[in-house]
């Protein structure tokens, strides 16, 4: 993970801990999976690609003769 992303993620966890009045700091590892899940759930390009992949390919016309 790039250092800048790590610093931002750490800062994000600290802010969430403060605004949530948590007594135990939020672990970075506990943030990553829900953030990625949310990103994928709201990614329109991914949803479109999944829909297109789920559709059967059009049948090619059979050749006679």
N, CA, C and O atoms as a printed pandas DataFrame, in Angstrom:
     atom_number atom_name residue_name chain_id  residue_number  x_coord  y_coord  z_coord
0              1         N          UNK        A               1    0.851   -1.168    0.000
1              2        CA          UNK        A               1    0.000    0.000    0.000
2              3         C          UNK        A               1    0.900    1.236    0.000
3              4         O          UNK        A               1    1.845    1.312    0.785
4              5         N          UNK        A               2    0.618    2.187   -0.861
5              6        CA          UNK        A               2    1.417    3.412   -0.882
6              7         C          UNK        A               2    1.350    4.152    0.457
7              8         O          UNK        A               2    0.324    4.139    1.137
8              9         N          UNK        A               3    2.453    4.792    0.818
9             10        CA          UNK        A               3    2.543    5.481    2.107
10            11         C          UNK        A               3    1.455    6.537    2.269
11            12         O          UNK        A               3    0.887    6.674    3.352
12            13         N          UNK        A               4    1.158    7.280    1.215
13            14        CA          UNK        A               4    0.132    8.325    1.305
14            15         C          UNK        A               4   -1.243    7.728    1.594
15            16         O          UNK        A               4   -2.016    8.289    2.370
16            17         N          UNK        A               5   -1.541    6.604    0.977
17            18        CA          UNK        A               5   -2.827    5.940    1.215
18            19         C          UNK        A               5   -2.877    5.421    2.651
19            20         O          UNK        A               5   -3.904    5.534    3.320
20            21         N          UNK        A               6   -1.782    4.863    3.116
21            22        CA          UNK        A               6   -1.716    4.372    4.489
22            23         C          UNK        A               6   -1.954    5.505    5.482
23            24         O          UNK        A               6   -2.718    5.349    6.434
24            25         N          UNK        A               7   -1.298    6.649    5.260
25            26        CA          UNK        A               7   -1.479    7.802    6.156
26            27         C          UNK        A               7   -2.920    8.278    6.155
27            28         O          UNK        A               7   -3.483    8.575    7.209
28            29         N          UNK        A               8   -3.526    8.351    4.959
29            30        CA          UNK        A               8   -4.919    8.787    4.869
30            31         C          UNK        A               8   -5.860    7.807    5.557
31            32         O          UNK        A               8   -6.796    8.219    6.242
32            33         N          UNK        A               9   -5.615    6.523    5.379
33            34        CA          UNK        A               9   -6.446    5.507    6.007
34            35         C          UNK        A               9   -6.313    5.566    7.525
35            36         O          UNK        A               9   -7.298    5.437    8.251
36            37         N          UNK        A              10   -5.080    5.761    7.993
37            38        CA          UNK        A              10   -4.848    5.878    9.437
38            39         C          UNK        A              10   -5.572    7.106    9.994
39            40         O          UNK        A              10   -6.196    7.032   11.052
40            41         N          UNK        A              11   -5.492    8.217    9.295
41            42        CA          UNK        A              11   -6.180    9.441    9.707
42            43         C          UNK        A              11   -7.688    9.225    9.720
43            44         O          UNK        A              11   -8.378    9.669   10.638
44            45         N          UNK        A              12   -8.190    8.549    8.710
45            46        CA          UNK        A              12   -9.625    8.242    8.614
46            47         C          UNK        A              12  -10.081    7.418    9.820
47            48         O          UNK        A              12  -11.118    7.707   10.416
48            49         N          UNK        A              13   -9.313    6.403   10.173
49            50        CA          UNK        A              13   -9.644    5.558   11.325
50            51         C          UNK        A              13   -9.627    6.372   12.613
51            52         O          UNK        A              13  -10.488    6.186   13.473
52            53         N          UNK        A              14   -8.656    7.271   12.754
53            54        CA          UNK        A              14   -8.581    8.109   13.953
54            55         C          UNK        A              14   -9.793    9.031   14.052
55            56         O          UNK        A              14  -10.346    9.217   15.135
56            57         N          UNK        A              15  -10.204    9.602   12.931
57            58        CA          UNK        A              15  -11.379   10.482   12.917
58            59         C          UNK        A              15  -12.640    9.688   13.259
59            60         O          UNK        A              15  -13.459   10.139   14.059
60            61         N          UNK        A              16  -12.794    8.525   12.663
61            62        CA          UNK        A              16  -13.965    7.693   12.979
62            63         C          UNK        A              16  -14.000    7.321   14.457
63            64         O          UNK        A              16  -15.066    7.289   15.071
64            65         N          UNK        A              17  -12.840    7.042   15.019
65            66        CA          UNK        A              17  -12.762    6.710   16.441
66            67         C          UNK        A              17  -13.221    7.898   17.276
67            68         O          UNK        A              17  -13.993    7.736   18.221
68            69         N          UNK        A              18  -12.743    9.102   16.925
69            70        CA          UNK        A              18  -13.108   10.313   17.675
70            71         C          UNK        A              18  -14.591   10.636   17.567
71            72         O          UNK        A              18  -15.249   10.870   18.581
72            73         N          UNK        A              19  -15.124   10.653   16.347
73            74        CA          UNK        A              19  -16.524   11.050   16.189
74            75         C          UNK        A              19  -17.486    9.992   16.709
75            76         O          UNK        A              19  -18.639   10.286   17.026
76            77         N          UNK        A              20  -17.001    8.765   16.793
77            78        CA          UNK        A              20  -17.834    7.693   17.326
78            79         C          UNK        A              20  -17.677    7.520   18.825
79            80         O          UNK        A              20  -18.297    6.637   19.417
80            81         N          UNK        A              21  -16.844    8.364   19.452
81            82        CA          UNK        A              21  -16.581    8.270   20.889
82            83         C          UNK        A              21  -16.151    6.874   21.311
83            84         O          UNK        A              21  -16.491    6.411   22.400
84            85         N          UNK        A              22  -15.407    6.211   20.447
85            86        CA          UNK        A              22  -14.939    4.860   20.757
86            87         C          UNK        A              22  -13.779    4.929   21.743
87            88         O          UNK        A              22  -12.951    5.838   21.687
88            89         N          UNK        A              23  -13.735    3.973   22.626
89            90        CA          UNK        A              23  -12.631    3.920   23.587
90            91         C          UNK        A              23  -11.467    3.107   23.035
91            92         O          UNK        A              23  -10.329    3.259   23.479
92            93         N          UNK        A              24  -11.757    2.245   22.068
93            94        CA          UNK        A              24  -10.726    1.419   21.434
94            95         C          UNK        A              24  -10.545    1.928   20.004
95            96         O          UNK        A              24  -11.525    2.045   19.268
96            97         N          UNK        A              25   -9.312    2.233   19.598
97            98        CA          UNK        A              25   -9.092    2.718   18.230
98            99         C          UNK        A              25   -9.562    1.704   17.183
99           100         O          UNK        A              25   -9.443    0.494   17.373
100          101         N          UNK        A              26  -10.090    2.215   16.093
101          102        CA          UNK        A              26  -10.529    1.355   14.997
102          103         C          UNK        A              26   -9.298    0.823   14.276
103          104         O          UNK        A              26   -8.399    1.584   13.921
104          105         N          UNK        A              27   -9.265   -0.474   14.065
105          106        CA          UNK        A              27   -8.147   -1.114   13.366
106          107         C          UNK        A              27   -8.268   -0.863   11.869
107          108         O          UNK        A              27   -9.354   -0.954   11.296
108          109         N          UNK        A              28   -7.143   -0.547   11.250
109          110        CA          UNK        A              28   -7.144   -0.275    9.813
110          111         C          UNK        A              28   -7.669   -1.466    9.013
111          112         O          UNK        A              28   -8.424   -1.294    8.056
112          113         N          UNK        A              29   -7.271   -2.653    9.404
113          114        CA          UNK        A              29   -7.697   -3.845    8.672
114          115         C          UNK        A              29   -9.212   -4.006    8.686
115          116         O          UNK        A              29   -9.782   -4.579    7.757
116          117         N          UNK        A              30   -9.864   -3.510    9.720
117          118        CA          UNK        A              30  -11.321   -3.626    9.809
118          119         C          UNK        A              30  -12.027   -2.609    8.918
119          120         O          UNK        A              30  -13.232   -2.727    8.695
120          121         N          UNK        A              31  -11.319   -1.628    8.411
121          122        CA          UNK        A              31  -11.907   -0.623    7.531
122          123         C          UNK        A              31  -11.842   -1.019    6.070
123          124         O          UNK        A              31  -12.735   -0.689    5.290
124          125         N          UNK        A              32  -10.797   -1.720    5.702
125          126        CA          UNK        A              32  -10.509   -1.934    4.284
126          127         C          UNK        A              32  -11.595   -2.738    3.571
127          128         O          UNK        A              32  -12.089   -2.297    2.533
128          129         N          UNK        A              33  -11.976   -3.888    4.087
129          130        CA          UNK        A              33  -12.973   -4.722    3.403
130          131         C          UNK        A              33  -14.310   -4.005    3.231
131          132         O          UNK        A              33  -14.859   -4.033    2.129
132          133         N          UNK        A              34  -14.867   -3.356    4.278
133          134        CA          UNK        A              34  -16.132   -2.642    4.070
134          135         C          UNK        A              34  -16.014   -1.494    3.059
135          136         O          UNK        A              34  -16.962   -1.217    2.325
136          137         N          UNK        A              35  -14.859   -0.829    3.020
137          138        CA          UNK        A              35  -14.674    0.258    2.058
138          139         C          UNK        A              35  -14.654   -0.289    0.632
139          140         O          UNK        A              35  -15.253    0.298   -0.269
140          141         N          UNK        A              36  -13.971   -1.400    0.430
141          142        CA          UNK        A              36  -13.911   -2.001   -0.904
142          143         C          UNK        A              36  -15.282   -2.539   -1.306
143          144         O          UNK        A              36  -15.696   -2.384   -2.455
144          145         N          UNK        A              37  -15.988   -3.171   -0.368
145          146        CA          UNK        A              37  -17.336   -3.663   -0.662
146          147         C          UNK        A              37  -18.252   -2.526   -1.088
147          148         O          UNK        A              37  -18.994   -2.659   -2.062
148          149         N          UNK        A              38  -18.207   -1.415   -0.371
149          150        CA          UNK        A              38  -19.035   -0.249   -0.694
150          151         C          UNK        A              38  -18.659    0.301   -2.063
151          152         O          UNK        A              38  -19.532    0.636   -2.864
152          153         N          UNK        A              39  -17.365    0.395   -2.329
153          154        CA          UNK        A              39  -16.907    0.892   -3.622
154          155         C          UNK        A              39  -17.447    0.021   -4.752
155          156         O          UNK        A              39  -17.993    0.535   -5.728
156          157         N          UNK        A              40  -17.297   -1.297   -4.622
157          158        CA          UNK        A              40  -17.754   -2.194   -5.683
158          159         C          UNK        A              40  -19.270   -2.171   -5.826
159          160         O          UNK        A              40  -19.789   -2.290   -6.936
160          161         N          UNK        A              41  -19.987   -2.019   -4.713
161          162        CA          UNK        A              41  -21.449   -1.989   -4.758
162          163         C          UNK        A              41  -21.970   -0.749   -5.473
163          164         O          UNK        A              41  -23.068   -0.771   -6.028
164          165         N          UNK        A              42  -21.194    0.329   -5.465
165          166        CA          UNK        A              42  -21.650    1.571   -6.088
166          167         C          UNK        A              42  -20.945    1.882   -7.403
167          168         O          UNK        A              42  -21.186    2.936   -7.991
168          169         N          UNK        A              43  -20.096    1.005   -7.867
169          170        CA          UNK        A              43  -19.350    1.222   -9.110
170          171         C          UNK        A              43  -20.246    0.866  -10.298
171          172         O          UNK        A              43  -20.528   -0.308  -10.537
172          173         N          UNK        A              44  -20.682    1.865  -11.027
173          174        CA          UNK        A              44  -21.609    1.636  -12.139
174          175         C          UNK        A              44  -20.977    0.834  -13.272
175          176         O          UNK        A              44  -21.638   -0.002  -13.888
176          177         N          UNK        A              45  -19.711    1.085  -13.544
177          178        CA          UNK        A              45  -19.042    0.359  -14.623
178          179         C          UNK        A              45  -18.946   -1.130  -14.287
179          180         O          UNK        A              45  -19.119   -1.980  -15.161
180          181         N          UNK        A              46  -18.674   -1.439  -13.027
181          182        CA          UNK        A              46  -18.601   -2.835  -12.612
182          183         C          UNK        A              46  -19.975   -3.497  -12.729
183          184         O          UNK        A              46  -20.087   -4.626  -13.206
184          185         N          UNK        A              47  -21.020   -2.788  -12.290
185          186        CA          UNK        A              47  -22.375   -3.345  -12.376
186          187         C          UNK        A              47  -22.755   -3.618  -13.827
187          188         O          UNK        A              47  -23.344   -4.656  -14.132
188          189         N          UNK        A              48  -22.421   -2.691  -14.722
189          190        CA          UNK        A              48  -22.728   -2.872  -16.144
190          191         C          UNK        A              48  -21.966   -4.065  -16.713
191          192         O          UNK        A              48  -22.529   -4.867  -17.458
192          193         N          UNK        A              49  -20.694   -4.181  -16.364
193          194        CA          UNK        A              49  -19.888   -5.304  -16.856
194          195         C          UNK        A              49  -20.442   -6.631  -16.352
195          196         O          UNK        A              49  -20.465   -7.621  -17.083
196          197         N          UNK        A              50  -20.890   -6.646  -15.092
197          198        CA          UNK        A              50  -21.468   -7.883  -14.551
198          199         C          UNK        A              50  -22.752   -8.248  -15.281
199          200         O          UNK        A              50  -22.983   -9.415  -15.597
200          201         N          UNK        A              51  -23.595   -7.237  -15.550
201          202        CA          UNK        A              51  -24.847   -7.510  -16.274
202          203         C          UNK        A              51  -24.539   -8.056  -17.659
203          204         O          UNK        A              51  -25.159   -9.021  -18.105
204          205         N          UNK        A              52  -23.581   -7.438  -18.336
205          206        CA          UNK        A              52  -23.231   -7.883  -19.687
206          207         C          UNK        A              52  -22.638   -9.285  -19.674
207          208         O          UNK        A              52  -22.900  -10.071  -20.585
208          209         N          UNK        A              53  -21.854   -9.609  -18.669
209          210        CA          UNK        A              53  -21.243  -10.937  -18.576
210          211         C          UNK        A              53  -22.289  -12.004  -18.273
211          212         O          UNK        A              53  -22.123  -13.164  -18.650
212          213         N          UNK        A              54  -23.369  -11.615  -17.594
213          214        CA          UNK        A              54  -24.398  -12.581  -17.218
214          215         C          UNK        A              54  -25.327  -12.906  -18.379
215          216         O          UNK        A              54  -26.011  -13.929  -18.355
216          217         N          UNK        A              55  -25.357  -12.054  -19.388
217          218        CA          UNK        A              55  -26.219  -12.294  -20.530
218          219         C          UNK        A              55  -25.575  -13.312  -21.457
219          220         O          UNK        A              55  -24.376  -13.255  -21.730
220          221         N          UNK        A              56  -26.387  -14.242  -21.936
221          222        CA          UNK        A              56  -25.813  -15.224  -22.866
222          223         C          UNK        A              56  -25.415  -14.551  -24.181
223          224         O          UNK        A              56  -26.047  -13.592  -24.624
224          225         N          UNK        A              57  -24.377  -15.065  -24.778
225          226        CA          UNK        A              57  -23.913  -14.531  -26.076
226          227         C          UNK        A              57  -24.954  -14.846  -27.144
227          228         O          UNK        A              57  -25.573  -15.910  -27.122
228          229         N          UNK        A              58  -25.142  -13.927  -28.068
229          230        CA          UNK        A              58  -26.119  -14.200  -29.141
230          231         C          UNK        A              58  -25.678  -15.406  -29.947
231          232         O          UNK        A              58  -24.494  -15.595  -30.222
232          233         N          UNK        A              59  -26.651  -16.211  -30.318
233          234        CA          UNK        A              59  -26.361  -17.411  -31.103
234          235         C          UNK        A              59  -25.976  -17.013  -32.521
235          236         O          UNK        A              59  -26.604  -16.144  -33.126
236          237         N          UNK        A              60  -24.952  -17.649  -33.035
237          238        CA          UNK        A              60  -24.563  -17.347  -34.412
238          239         C          UNK        A              60  -25.441  -18.147  -35.360
239          240         O          UNK        A              60  -25.786  -19.296  -35.088
240          241         N          UNK        A              61  -25.794  -17.531  -36.463
241          242        CA          UNK        A              61  -26.679  -18.266  -37.416
242          243         C          UNK        A              61  -25.936  -19.479  -37.973
243          244         O          UNK        A              61  -24.745  -19.429  -38.280
244          245         N          UNK        A              62  -26.680  -20.550  -38.086
245          246        CA          UNK        A              62  -26.084  -21.771  -38.657
246          247         C          UNK        A              62  -25.978  -21.648  -40.153
247          248         O          UNK        A              62  -26.862  -21.110  -40.819
248          249         N          UNK        A              63  -24.896  -22.149  -40.661
249          250        CA          UNK        A              63  -24.699  -22.120  -42.109
250          251         C          UNK        A              63  -25.256  -23.391  -42.727
251          252         O          UNK        A              63  -25.095  -24.494  -42.204
252          253         N          UNK        A              64  -25.893  -23.200  -43.820
253          254        CA          UNK        A              64  -26.363  -24.395  -44.532
254          255         C          UNK        A              64  -25.552  -24.544  -45.810
255          256         O          UNK        A              64  -25.141  -23.565  -46.433
256          257         N          UNK        A              65  -25.349  -25.730  -46.156
257          258        CA          UNK        A              65  -24.791  -25.995  -47.440
258          259         C          UNK        A              65  -23.424  -26.184  -47.587
259          260         O          UNK        A              65  -22.948  -26.412  -48.699
